[in-house]
Amino acid sequence: MRFRSLKDATSEIYYAIYNINLNTDYMEQISEPNKMYKIANDRGIASEKLMEFCTFQIHEDYQEEMRKFFDLSTLGERLKKKNFVSREYPNKQGIWRCALFIAQEKVPTESVTEVLYVTQIIDDYKQKELAYQQELVKALKEARIANDAKAEFLRKMSHDIRTPINGIMGMLDIEEKNWDAPERLKECHEKMKVTAGNLLQLVNDVLDMNRLETSGLEVEHKPFDIREVLRGCWTDLESQAEKMGLELEKSGVSEIECPHVVGSPMHFRQIFANILSNAVKYNKIHGKITLRVDMVSRTEDDVVYRFSVSDTGIGMSEEFQKHIFETFTQEDTGARTVYRGTGLGMAISKKLVDTLGGTIKIKSKKDVGSTFILVLPFAIDKDYENASVQSEPETPNVEGMHVLLVEDNELNLEIARYLLEEAGVQVIAAKNGQEALDIFEQSEEQEIDLILMDIMMPVMDGLEATRRIRTCTHPRGATVPIIAISANAFADDIQKAKNAGMNEHLAKPFEMEKVLRAISRYHKV
């Protein structure tokens, strides 16, 4: 009865149970007969039956391994220090099983003479294990690819960041030796300014790409003038284009029927800044850039424009055109002294265009030039005609204004203070948000005309300080203009600043012309 109970219990786990006598090479089935898992009859010569089972039941790829496992002449030695040995294998139909030899009445000082041979189906478990292993292999491969890409990226960035820094430091060394040569100093300053701008663009590209891939893109919906954005993009590149003797031909820009639209001007500007920057960077001396704008369609509420930027530059091979919108791609991966960059500009532009619901294509021929064709939809700004637009003065007037400047970095504070005072602004300085709040609450009603507020600061950050100012008991707490000056320049950072109660947001580095224009909008004449 105990034996039957044991067989009934084990048959729920093992589909075939055989007793094997290693001395006599004899085996017999002790579980209930099972047609699917029966070796061959229920008793006989063990070595023959196991080899026969191996040939007719086990998948061909595993037969050699299983013949070694079924070798009874070595089984006693294999079980000498173990209670059982096992192997997994698939049958002819690919169903996974596990075969075990279990030692019976094992005595440490004696050889094993009798064993149990059992078979267990493990297909569900094994399939999951194999799938998991495949996922591990895939993940490892992807990790290696990502690691290689990161290493290559860091190699390029190491070169591209060190190069402008080395240039700036070199210019500073030249300045120290030419204090009495104003023209030489001016030349050094101009070169350092251009180099610093290149360095800033590299950092911006990396940060933009990281934000697009991790946090996604927050699209703005604000009115703007397409012509002004295009004009601004070209103005930023005019100095470089002039040095190369490049000609810009504009077609259809001034004639745009609906230039006042609602959309994301920051991202629209970024797309064209990248495209025009490439048109300048990869052009030839005394080359030409053509910007053309055409209306594709228009409804009562929306308009679709096609923008094309053509250059007479070095062009691209057909193969590289297939990869231009991938990250970290540049056709010339060798010497990087002529055409610098992260290889992120076009990848960023493509992601921005896709998010804005547009398309971007390229036509290019090696040593002839390239044309980027961009199609973007916009909502028509219906309120423009009725809006009272106040034009800004050519020269911002900030003379006599009292500005509370909040900045924790001493060097940035010194620079900003000097430039503001040079423009006629009376500056009151604070080094963190708490200090700014205390100064404002203790000030007279008309003592502070405007606050320039950094965001990331110790003790109290700029957002919290702004919220406290807006809710404090000071008569002008709710109305005093507060402008954010921050290195956090993404769309969600701008929105956070506005949500905290700030009037405007200006991105660092400190561009005094933009700062003065922003301040002048709140100047009481």
C-alpha positions in Angstrom: 0.0 0.0 0.0 2.9 2.4 0.8 4.5 1.6 -2.5 1.3 2.2 -4.4 0.8 5.5 -2.6 4.3 6.5 -3.5 3.8 5.7 -7.2 0.5 7.6 -7.3 2.1 10.7 -5.7 5.2 10.6 -8.0 3.2 9.9 -11.1 1.7 13.4 -10.7 5.2 14.8 -11.2 7.0 12.2 -13.2 5.5 10.6 -16.3 7.7 7.6 -16.3 9.6 5.9 -13.5 12.0 3.0 -14.1 14.1 1.0 -11.7 17.6 0.2 -13.1 20.1 -2.4 -11.6 23.5 -1.3 -12.7 25.1 -4.7 -11.9 22.7 -6.6 -14.1 22.0 -3.9 -16.6 18.3 -4.5 -16.2 15.5 -2.0 -16.0 11.7 -2.3 -15.4 8.9 0.2 -15.2 7.5 0.7 -11.8 5.0 3.5 -12.6 1.7 2.9 -14.3 2.0 2.2 -18.0 2.1 5.3 -20.1 2.1 5.1 -23.9 3.5 8.5 -24.5 6.4 8.2 -22.1 7.1 4.4 -22.1 10.7 3.7 -23.1 10.1 0.3 -24.9 8.1 -2.4 -23.2 8.2 -2.3 -19.4 11.4 -4.2 -18.8 14.6 -5.3 -20.5 18.3 -4.5 -21.0 18.7 -1.0 -19.6 21.6 0.2 -21.8 19.9 -1.0 -25.0 16.6 0.5 -24.1 18.0 3.9 -23.2 20.0 4.1 -26.4 16.9 3.1 -28.4 14.9 5.8 -26.6 17.6 8.3 -27.4 17.4 7.5 -31.1 13.7 7.5 -31.5 12.5 10.0 -29.0 15.1 12.7 -28.5 15.7 15.6 -30.9 18.7 15.0 -33.2 20.6 18.0 -32.0 20.6 16.6 -28.4 21.2 12.9 -29.1 25.0 13.0 -28.7 24.8 14.8 -25.4 22.0 12.4 -24.1 24.0 9.3 -25.1 26.7 10.4 -22.8 24.1 11.0 -20.1 22.6 7.5 -20.6 26.0 5.8 -20.4 25.4 3.5 -17.5 29.1 2.5 -17.3 29.9 6.0 -15.9 26.7 6.5 -13.9 27.9 5.0 -10.7 30.9 7.3 -10.6 28.7 10.3 -11.5 26.4 9.5 -8.6 29.3 8.8 -6.1 29.0 12.3 -4.6 25.5 13.2 -5.7 22.0 12.0 -5.0 20.9 12.5 -8.6 22.1 13.7 -12.0 19.8 15.3 -14.6 19.7 16.6 -18.2 17.1 18.7 -20.1 16.3 17.9 -23.7 13.6 18.4 -26.3 11.8 15.4 -27.9 11.2 15.0 -31.7 8.3 17.4 -31.5 10.3 20.0 -29.6 8.6 19.5 -26.2 11.1 19.9 -23.4 11.6 17.2 -20.7 14.0 16.6 -17.9 15.6 13.1 -17.4 17.0 12.2 -13.9 19.0 9.3 -12.5 18.3 9.0 -8.7 20.5 6.9 -6.5 18.7 4.4 -4.2 19.8 3.4 -0.7 23.1 5.2 -1.2 26.0 4.2 1.1 28.9 6.7 1.0 31.6 4.0 1.1 29.9 1.8 -1.5 29.2 2.1 -5.2 25.7 2.8 -6.4 24.1 -0.3 -7.7 20.4 0.7 -8.2 19.0 3.9 -9.5 15.6 5.3 -10.5 15.2 6.8 -14.0 12.4 9.3 -14.2 11.1 11.7 -16.9 9.4 15.0 -16.2 7.8 17.4 -18.7 9.1 20.9 -18.2 8.1 22.5 -21.5 6.2 25.5 -20.0 9.1 26.3 -17.7 11.7 25.7 -20.3 10.0 27.9 -22.9 9.8 30.7 -20.4 13.5 30.2 -19.5 14.5 30.2 -23.2 12.5 33.3 -23.9 14.1 35.0 -20.9 17.6 33.9 -22.2 16.8 35.4 -25.6 15.7 38.6 -24.0 18.9 38.7 -22.0 21.0 38.1 -25.2 19.0 40.8 -27.0 19.3 43.2 -24.1 23.1 42.5 -23.9 23.5 43.2 -27.6 21.5 46.4 -27.3 23.5 47.5 -24.3 26.8 46.8 -26.2 25.5 48.9 -29.2 24.4 51.7 -26.9 27.7 51.6 -25.0 29.6 51.7 -28.3 27.5 54.7 -29.4 28.1 56.4 -26.1 31.8 55.8 -26.3 31.9 57.2 -29.9 29.7 60.2 -28.8 31.9 61.0 -25.9 35.0 60.7 -28.1 33.5 63.3 -30.5 32.2 65.5 -27.7 35.6 65.4 -26.0 37.1 66.8 -29.2 34.3 69.2 -30.0 34.1 70.7 -26.4 37.9 70.9 -25.8 38.5 72.6 -29.2 36.5 75.8 -28.5 37.7 75.9 -24.8 41.2 75.6 -26.0 40.5 78.4 -28.5 39.1 80.7 -25.8 42.0 80.0 -23.4 44.4 80.7 -26.3 42.7 84.0 -27.0 42.9 85.0 -23.3 46.7 84.3 -23.4 47.0 86.5 -26.5 45.0 89.3 -24.8 47.4 89.3 -21.8 50.3 90.1 -24.1 48.4 92.8 -26.1 46.8 95.1 -23.5 48.1 98.1 -25.4 46.8 96.9 -28.8 43.0 97.8 -29.0 42.5 96.3 -32.5 44.1 93.0 -31.4 42.0 92.9 -28.2 38.8 93.5 -30.3 39.8 90.7 -32.6 40.3 88.3 -29.7 37.0 89.3 -28.2 35.1 88.7 -31.5 36.8 85.3 -31.9 36.0 84.3 -28.3 32.4 85.3 -28.7 32.0 83.2 -31.8 33.8 80.2 -30.2 31.7 80.5 -27.0 28.5 80.5 -29.2 29.7 77.3 -30.9 30.3 75.7 -27.6 26.9 76.8 -26.3 25.3 75.2 -29.4 27.0 71.9 -28.8 25.7 71.8 -25.2 22.2 72.9 -26.3 22.0 70.1 -28.9 22.9 67.4 -26.4 20.4 68.7 -23.8 17.7 69.1 -26.4 18.2 65.5 -27.7 18.2 64.1 -24.2 14.9 66.0 -23.4 13.3 64.8 -26.6 14.2 61.2 -25.9 13.4 61.1 -22.2 10.6 63.6 -21.4 9.1 64.2 -24.8 8.2 67.6 -26.2 5.8 70.2 -24.9 4.4 72.1 -27.8 3.6 75.8 -27.3 0.5 77.5 -28.8 1.2 81.1 -29.0 0.9 83.8 -31.8 4.0 84.7 -33.8 5.1 86.1 -37.1 6.8 83.6 -39.4 8.7 86.3 -41.2 10.2 87.6 -37.9 11.4 84.1 -36.9 13.0 83.5 -40.3 14.7 86.9 -40.2 16.0 86.2 -36.8 17.5 82.9 -37.8 19.4 84.5 -40.6 20.5 87.4 -38.5 22.2 85.0 -36.0 24.2 83.6 -38.9 24.9 86.8 -40.9 28.4 87.3 -39.4 29.6 83.8 -40.3 27.9 84.0 -43.8 29.5 87.4 -44.5 33.0 86.0 -43.7 32.4 83.2 -46.2 31.0 85.7 -48.8 27.6 83.8 -48.9 24.6 85.3 -50.7 21.1 84.8 -49.4 18.2 84.8 -51.8 14.7 85.0 -50.4 11.7 84.1 -52.4 8.1 84.4 -51.2 9.1 85.4 -47.6 7.8 89.0 -47.7 4.8 87.9 -49.7 3.5 85.4 -47.2 -0.3 85.8 -47.1 -0.8 84.7 -43.5 2.4 85.4 -41.7 0.7 85.8 -38.3 0.0 82.3 -37.0 -0.4 80.3 -33.8 2.1 77.6 -33.0 5.4 76.9 -31.3 7.8 79.7 -32.4 10.6 78.4 -30.2 10.6 75.0 -32.0 10.0 76.5 -35.4 13.0 78.8 -34.9 15.1 75.8 -33.7 14.3 73.8 -36.8 15.3 76.6 -39.2 18.3 77.6 -37.1 19.6 74.0 -37.6 18.8 73.9 -41.3 20.3 77.4 -42.1 23.3 76.7 -39.8 24.1 73.6 -41.9 23.5 75.6 -45.1 26.2 78.0 -44.0 28.6 75.6 -42.3 28.7 73.1 -45.2 28.6 75.7 -48.0 31.5 76.8 -50.2 33.2 80.2 -50.2 31.2 82.8 -52.1 28.3 80.2 -52.3 24.6 80.9 -52.3 21.7 80.0 -50.0 18.1 80.2 -51.3 15.1 80.3 -48.9 11.7 79.9 -50.5 8.2 79.9 -48.9 5.1 78.6 -50.6 1.5 78.2 -49.3 0.4 74.6 -49.8 -3.2 74.9 -48.6 -5.4 77.2 -46.5 -8.8 76.9 -44.7 -10.7 79.3 -42.6 -8.7 78.2 -39.5 -5.5 76.7 -40.7 -2.7 77.2 -43.2 0.1 74.8 -44.5 3.4 76.2 -45.7 6.3 74.6 -47.6 9.7 76.0 -46.8 12.8 75.0 -48.8 16.4 75.9 -48.0 18.9 75.2 -50.8 22.7 75.7 -50.7 25.6 75.3 -53.1 27.7 73.4 -50.6 29.5 70.1 -50.4 26.3 68.0 -50.6 25.8 64.5 -49.4 26.2 61.0 -50.7 23.0 59.0 -51.4 24.0 56.5 -48.6 24.4 59.2 -46.0 21.0 60.8 -46.9 19.4 57.6 -45.6 21.0 58.2 -42.1 21.1 62.0 -41.8 18.2 62.1 -39.4 19.8 59.6 -37.0 21.5 60.7 -33.9 25.3 61.4 -33.9 25.6 61.0 -37.6 28.1 62.9 -39.7 29.2 61.9 -43.2 32.9 62.7 -42.5 33.8 60.8 -39.4 37.5 61.4 -39.8 39.2 64.7 -39.1 36.8 67.1 -37.4 38.7 70.4 -37.7 36.6 71.8 -40.6 33.0 70.7 -39.9 32.3 70.5 -36.2 29.2 69.4 -34.4 27.5 66.7 -32.5 25.6 65.2 -35.4 22.4 65.9 -33.5 21.0 69.0 -35.3 19.1 67.1 -38.0 17.9 64.4 -35.6 16.5 67.1 -33.3 14.9 68.9 -36.3 13.3 65.6 -37.5 11.8 64.9 -34.0 10.5 68.5 -33.8 9.0 68.4 -37.2 7.2 65.1 -36.5 5.9 66.4 -33.2 4.6 69.6 -34.9 2.7 67.4 -37.5 4.9 68.3 -40.5 7.3 66.5 -42.8 11.0 67.1 -43.7 12.8 65.7 -46.8 16.2 66.2 -48.4 17.6 66.3 -51.9 21.3 66.4 -52.2 24.2 65.7 -54.6 27.8 65.3 -53.7 29.8 68.5 -54.3 26.8 70.2 -55.8 24.6 71.1 -52.8 21.6 70.2 -50.7 17.9 71.2 -50.5 15.8 70.7 -47.3 12.1 70.7 -47.9 9.9 71.3 -44.9 6.1 71.3 -44.8 4.4 72.6 -41.6 0.8 73.3 -40.6 -0.2 76.3 -38.5 -3.4 77.7 -37.0 -4.2 81.2 -38.4 -4.0 83.9 -35.7 -7.4 85.4 -36.1 -6.9 87.9 -33.3 -4.0 89.6 -34.9 -6.0 92.2 -36.8 -7.7 93.3 -33.6 -4.7 93.0 -31.3 -3.0 96.2 -30.2 0.6 95.5 -30.9 3.0 97.9 -29.3 6.2 98.2 -31.3 9.4 98.1 -29.3 11.8 101.1 -29.7 15.0 100.6 -31.7 17.1 101.4 -28.7 15.7 100.0 -25.4 15.3 102.8 -22.8 16.1 101.6 -19.3 17.7 104.8 -17.9 17.0 105.3 -14.2 15.1 102.0 -13.6 15.6 100.3 -10.2 16.1 96.6 -10.7 16.4 93.9 -8.1 18.9 91.4 -9.5 18.8 87.9 -7.9 21.7 85.7 -8.8 23.7 83.2 -6.7 26.7 82.9 -9.0 29.2 85.6 -8.1 30.7 85.9 -11.6 27.3 86.0 -13.3 26.1 88.6 -10.8 29.2 90.7 -11.4 28.8 90.6 -15.2 25.1 91.3 -15.1 25.4 94.1 -12.6 28.2 95.8 -14.7 26.2 95.6 -18.0 23.0 96.8 -16.4 24.7 99.7 -14.7 26.4 100.6 -18.0 22.9 100.9 -19.5 21.8 103.3 -16.7 20.0 100.8 -14.5 20.2 101.2 -10.7 20.9 97.6 -9.4 20.0 96.1 -6.1 21.7 92.6 -5.7 20.5 89.5 -3.9 22.2 86.1 -3.8 19.2 83.8 -3.2 15.4 83.8 -3.2 15.1 84.4 0.5 17.3 87.4 0.4 15.4 88.8 -2.5 12.1 88.3 -0.7 13.4 90.1 2.4 14.7 93.0 0.3 11.5 93.4 -1.6 9.2 93.2 1.5 11.3 95.9 3.2 11.4 98.2 0.2 9.3 101.3 -0.3 6.3 101.0 -2.7 8.0 102.5 -5.7 11.6 101.6 -4.8 11.9 98.5 -7.1 10.6 98.8 -10.7 11.4 95.2 -11.8 13.0 91.9 -10.6 15.4 89.8 -12.6 15.1 86.4 -10.9 17.4 83.4 -11.3 15.7 80.0 -10.8 18.2 77.5 -9.4 19.5 79.0 -6.1 20.3 77.8 -2.6 18.2 78.6 0.5 15.1 79.5 -1.6 14.8 79.0 -5.4 13.4 81.6 -7.8 10.0 79.9 -8.3 9.3 79.8 -4.6 10.6 83.3 -4.1 8.3 84.5 -6.9 5.3 82.8 -5.3 6.1 84.4 -1.9 6.4 87.8 -3.5 3.1 87.5 -5.3 1.3 86.7 -2.1 3.1 89.0 0.3 1.6 92.1 1.9 3.8 94.6 -0.1 1.6 97.0 -2.1 3.2 95.9 -5.4 3.7 92.3 -4.6 1.1 91.2 -7.1 2.1 93.5 -9.9 5.9 94.1 -9.8 7.3 92.7 -13.1 9.4 89.6 -12.5 11.6 88.2 -15.3 13.2 84.8 -15.1 16.9 84.6 -16.1 17.6 80.9 -16.1 19.7 78.2 -17.7 16.6 76.0 -17.5 15.2 76.9 -21.0 12.9 74.1 -22.0 9.2 74.7 -22.7 8.1 73.1 -19.4 10.7 75.3 -17.5 9.2 78.4 -19.1 5.7 77.2 -18.1 6.7 76.6 -14.5 8.1 80.1 -14.3 4.8 81.6 -15.6 2.8 79.4 -13.3 4.8 80.7 -10.4 3.8 84.3 -11.3 6.7 85.4 -13.5 6.0 87.8 -16.4 8.7 86.6 -18.8 11.5 84.0 -19.2 14.9 84.7 -20.7 17.4 81.9 -21.1 21.0 82.1 -20.1 23.7 82.8 -21.2 23.1 86.5 -20.3 22.3 88.3 -23.7 22.2 91.9 -22.6 20.4 93.1 -25.7 17.5 90.8 -25.0 17.5 91.6 -21.3 17.4 95.3 -21.9 14.6 95.0 -24.4 12.6 92.9 -21.9 13.2 95.4 -19.1 12.3 98.4 -21.3 8.9 97.0 -21.9 8.1 97.7 -18.2 9.8 101.2 -18.1 7.5 103.9 -17.0 8.2 106.9 -19.3 
